[in-house]
Amino acid sequence: MSKKILVTQPALPPLEEFVPYLEKIWDNKWLTNNGPFHEQFEKELAEYLGVKYISVFSNGTLALITALQALRITGEVITTPFSFVATTHSLWWNNIKPVFVDIDDKNYNVDPSKIEAAITPQTTAIMPVHVYGNPCDVEEIQRIADIYGLRVIYDAAHAFAVRKDGQSVMNWGDLSILSFHATKVFNTIEGGAIVCQDEKTKQRIDLLKNFGFRNETTVIEPGINAKMNELQAAYGSLQLKYVDSYIAKRLQSAKLYDELLKDTPGITCMKVEEGVSHTYPYYPVRVNALEYGMTRDELYFKLQEYDIFGRRYFYPLISDFPTYKGLPSASASNLPVATQVSKEIVCLPMYANLEAEDIVRICSLINELQAR
Ligand SMILES: *Cc1c(COP(=O)(O)O)cnc(C)c1O
């Protein structure tokens, strides 16, 4: 038996460095509800990311759901079928009808040229995803949103620390949502955040994540409990000291994969656009069955026989899940590119502590399988 290589592995800071943080929490006896670590972590995060206002959450899904509430989004929202299912679930939890639009073949994000045809009098917002950390065409999406008076809420769960032309991608759109789940580039075990552009919105978000309490006696609307606790915030604060090293290792790994797979017939690696500083939350490759000699599924299962566990992100499409399948926009004929990409893509193992020798083993195997 060879060593098992899983698609991901969380990056943890040194345990002994976390102990002083815990001691502080034990001294404070303040575990949640806007404690000192919560406050400190929000400040540090805003500075690190280069954004003005951020509100941290207990997880990314509750941040998505709350973001829609914060802007009072109703009716229909244009979104992508090529994402993690939480993107669309957040609409469902707000009684909003998702309208799926096809994706771009290169960056796997919602194709802006197909958005206008999906707008109806009920449309109130666009919810795109920066898939795999590839920035959406933010300028074009904003141009369309401005013409039709729509809000833009980015699911930026993959885009932690991603910059475009030197600026955080989170400075585009009305709101951006982050996830700090264990599997992400930056984790607080579970966690998430909403980035917004003004203080008033930040206050509204803070209130919504705490039951709607404005003060001791006034509850202004039915908020939820989505607060980040002090242990998560303290851990996040410590993680921030290490995240640049995590990202550097990911970039190194991506470079090695790129190099070892560049001549493999039928395997196409992801291209990072000019001007983007990427963080490689995933390492997706496209498998062209005719050129490679195996379908994506055949390769995916074959790799498992050698203890290499990729992940078919994103397959099935969200639009293929029972809850959403019946929607008119969910048909494969409306989503030809997403349908094709979903059949051809597989994410290879990628995490901060992935060893170079493991990448060599994975790529040698992929190359050998092709040669056969
Ligand atoms: C991880 C993820 C989420 C959900 O975040 P959680 O913190 O796990 O709730 C939402 N959208 C996308 C695109 C994700 O990858």
The ligand as an SDF file (V2000), in Angstrom:
LIG
                    3D

 15 15  0  0  0  0  0  0  0  0999 V2000
  -17.0410   26.3570    0.8960 C   0  0  0  0  0  0  0  0  0  0  0  0
  -18.0040   27.1160    0.0510 C   0  0  0  0  0  0  0  0  0  0  0  0
  -19.1740   27.6840    0.5760 C   0  0  0  0  0  0  0  0  0  0  0  0
  -19.6810   27.3660    1.9480 C   0  0  0  0  0  0  0  0  0  0  0  0
  -18.9310   27.7880    2.9750 O   0  0  0  0  0  0  0  0  0  0  0  0
  -19.0500   27.0660    4.4100 P   0  0  0  0  0  0  0  0  0  0  0  0
  -18.1100   27.9040    5.2210 O   0  0  0  0  0  0  0  0  0  0  0  0
  -18.5880   25.6560    4.2580 O   0  0  0  0  0  0  0  0  0  0  0  0
  -20.4470   27.1780    4.8710 O   0  0  0  0  0  0  0  0  0  0  0  0
  -19.9590   28.4690   -0.2490 C   0  0  0  0  0  0  0  0  0  0  0  0
  -19.6520   28.6620   -1.5360 N   0  0  0  0  0  0  0  0  0  0  0  0
  -18.5560   28.1030   -2.0940 C   0  0  0  0  0  0  0  0  0  0  0  0
  -18.2750   28.3740   -3.5350 C   0  0  0  0  0  0  0  0  0  0  0  0
  -17.7180   27.2990   -1.3310 C   0  0  0  0  0  0  0  0  0  0  0  0
  -16.6590   26.7110   -1.9060 O   0  0  0  0  0  0  0  0  0  0  0  0
  1  2  1  0
  2  3  1  0
  2 14  2  0
  3  4  1  0
  3 10  2  0
  4  5  1  0
  5  6  1  0
  6  7  2  0
  6  8  1  0
  6  9  1  0
 10 11  1  0
 11 12  2  0
 12 13  1  0
 12 14  1  0
 14 15  1  0
M  END
$$$$
